[in-house]
Amino acid sequence: PRDCVAVEDSLPGMTAALASGAHTVVVPGSHNGGTGDNVSRVSSLSDITEDFYARILSGTPVDLLADSIHG
């Protein structure tokens, strides 16, 4: 699971992905997701690029949703 990425837009999906140990990307849907060691957030699927995958698979969570809200 540490080499896997799950993209979720619901709280149950995010919870299941985190429980599996996968790096979890939250796209706004019914919630804005949480934050944590394996949680990254994006404002849309178009934010997910090869560089984004490389960063999260190296263990660095990325929070583009916070950047778009505050920046």
C-alpha positions in Angstrom: 0.0 0.0 0.0 2.9 2.5 0.5 3.4 2.5 -3.3 -0.3 3.1 -3.9 -2.3 6.3 -4.3 -6.0 6.5 -3.6 -8.0 9.4 -5.0 -11.2 10.0 -3.0 -14.0 12.5 -2.8 -16.0 11.2 0.2 -15.3 10.7 3.9 -15.9 7.0 3.8 -13.5 6.6 0.8 -10.8 8.7 2.5 -11.2 6.7 5.7 -10.9 3.4 3.8 -7.9 4.6 1.8 -6.1 5.8 5.0 -6.8 2.5 6.7 -5.2 0.6 3.8 -2.0 2.6 4.3 -2.2 4.2 0.8 -1.2 7.7 0.1 -4.5 9.5 0.0 -5.5 12.4 -2.3 -8.8 14.2 -1.4 -10.7 16.0 -4.1 -13.5 18.3 -2.9 -16.8 16.5 -2.9 -19.0 16.0 0.0 -16.2 17.2 2.3 -12.8 18.9 2.1 -11.0 16.0 3.8 -8.6 16.1 6.6 -4.9 16.5 6.9 -2.3 14.1 8.1 0.8 12.1 7.2 -0.7 10.4 4.1 -3.3 13.0 3.1 -2.8 15.3 0.2 -5.6 17.7 -1.0 -6.2 19.1 -4.5 -8.8 21.5 -5.8 -9.5 19.4 -8.9 -8.2 16.3 -10.7 -6.3 18.5 -13.1 -3.9 19.3 -10.2 -2.7 15.7 -10.2 0.5 15.6 -12.3 3.5 13.3 -12.5 5.4 15.7 -10.2 2.5 15.6 -7.8 2.6 11.8 -7.7 6.4 11.8 -7.3 6.1 14.2 -4.3 3.5 12.2 -2.5 5.1 8.8 -3.2 8.3 10.2 -1.7 6.3 10.7 1.6 5.6 14.5 1.2 1.9 15.3 1.5 0.8 18.1 -0.8 -2.0 20.5 0.1 -3.0 22.4 -3.0 -6.5 23.0 -1.7 -5.1 25.1 1.2 -2.9 26.9 -1.3 -5.9 27.8 -3.5 -8.0 29.0 -0.6 -5.3 31.1 1.1 -3.1 32.1 -1.9 
